[in-house]
Amino acid sequence: MAIILHDNEFKTIQKLIFKEVGIDLQSSKKTLVQSRLLKRLLFYKLDSYLDYIRLVQINEQERIEMINLITTNETYFFREIEHFEYLQKVIIPNHPFKQKFRFWSAAASVGAEAYSVAILLDKSMAKKDWEIVGTDINTEVIKKARIGLYPEKWADKIPVALKKEYCLKGRGRHEGQFLIDRKLVENMEFKTGNLMKYNGEVGKFDVIFLRNVLIYFDDATKQLVVDNVLKNLKIGGYFVISLTENLNMIDISSLENVSTSIYRKVK
């Protein structure tokens, strides 16, 4: 017999996810949540989603597993190419000489965004002159980001010359995959981070990408997250959101809009 996620159970999961990571799960996500969590019910031999909810309320590790399953999203390299072009043509050339360039991928997922930036920085700067930090609430995607192994189709938008230089074609059991060249990893760090809190330990940055995550928050949570992230941005630094997102309903008086979905911190 199929295990059904009832409306009252889904509402409880909605509240749990909102409390933990600030994501406002829409009713349209009910089927997705049901399918993603079903494997955990089967693993524990549970008869209902209510039993699973009780489990995650007392088991922190399983709560992390639930968050991982619900917040996993697909991505790819050089997604929304306009942002990388602006970085390459405007931001990097105007970066102060002899100051280390620091970039934060604040919703790093499996690392494709961070590695895309790393490729551009490696081509533009000396090894000692740049550093990248990637964070995500999802512990499993951070593990994948550290490994840097991806499906070949994710490299479709990497320029051919850069693909040849930085993507190592998989063989044997890794056929159909590619590995990011290890020389990039030396300047990168991936770690878990919750945007609902100020991540002070990661330091200050010249550029912060916070893309494809604000869309999941209500306005109040969006304001909290943006405020937290901007504390890590240097005056004169750049803040970038997705082309599909906007900051219309929140206070961004410390920013000026310099291009589509690209902002500069002025105070």
HUBELHU-V145670 format. One line per field, one symbol per residue. psi: psi as a letter, one per 20 degrees, with the letter a starting at -180 (. if undefined). burial: 1 if it has 24 or more other C-alpha atoms within 12 Angstrom, else 0. A space follows every 50 residues. Layout:
psi=???
burial=???
This chain:
psi=pqopoqghghhghgggggggjjpnoqhijggggghhihhhghgilqirhg hhghghhioghhgggggghhjpqqarqkpmhhhhggghhggghjpppjpp ppponimhcjiggghghhgghhhhrqhijqqpppqqhohhhhghghgkpq qhhijhjpqgghghhioopqrcijpjrqpppihhhhjqpprqpoiiqpmh iiaqqhpppmqkhhhiqrgghggggggggihipqpirppprqhjrrkhjr oliiqqoirojpqppi.
burial=00001000010111011101111110000100110011011000000111 11100100000011111111110011111100110111001100100000 11111111111111111111110010000111111111111111111111 11011001000110011110000000011110011011111111111010 01011111111111111000111111111111110111111100011000 01001000001111100
